[in-house]
Amino acid sequence: MINSAVSVDGLRVIRGGREVVRGVTCEVPRGGITGLLGPSGCGKTTLMRSIVGVQIVAGGTVTVLGLPSGSKPLRHKIGYATQNPAIYADLTVAEALRYFAAVLRAPESDVDRVIAEVGLTGEAHSLVGNLSGGQHNRANLAVALLGTPELLVLDEPTVGLDPVLRDTLWELFRKLAARGTTLLVSSHVMEEAARCDRLLLMRDGSLLAEESPAELRERTGAADLEQAFLRLIRDQEAARS
């Protein structure tokens, strides 16, 4: 689709002899927040790695911003925050971000901006190794925000954060989307689904639904999105039996 930032067609991934992504086909529209939701181990991270271009795939295609995933021109167009931060523990937050800004060829002025955006101004001169788990996650998110990425792929960026900070980050995500940035945000917390423009719901490596929160509620007849997801699972299991 011409309005899609990401187009996945028949994606299959095999890891450890097991098919962990099973023929997934989906789209991520440009300029909004798409939530990738499902229980831990359902294939969310593998799908994201495939979109970023760091996952070996067994079949299917992934097109990102009009190019095959992993293409060299995409390196400065995608911001990627993993579940396992790779920021050097013996550097301060500011030093680490200056290093990544140089690698990504982002303006050095971006360092102060992204530190403020993720709420780490008070920890800018603290060693990364001394940060709490939630602060570490925010420092990792700051790396993904450097430069002007057209697509942000964020793997469970709010895990381990208190409700107030989680709400602050979602406000930031909404501001970024309003600027035209496309966000793909994964979570296993269904309450975050309501904050998304569109949802990709996964279970056991397969895609259960691809629609807006309102469309999901209407289709399942459930006012609560978690109950809607559970209803989809029951329908899937009934179809298999």
Secondary structure, DSSP 8 states (H G I E B T S, - for coil): -TTEEEEEEEEEEEETTEEEEEEEEEEEETTSEEEEE--TTSSHHHHHHHHHT-S--SEEEEEETTEETT-GGGTTTEEEE-SS----TTSBHHHHHHHHHHHHT--TTHHHHHHHHTT-GGGTTSBGGGS-HHHHHHHHHHHHHSS--SEEEEESTTTT--HHHHHHHHHHHHHHHHTT-EEEEEES-GGGGGG-SEEEEEETTEEEEEE-HHHHHHHHT-SSHHHHHHHHHHHHHHHH-
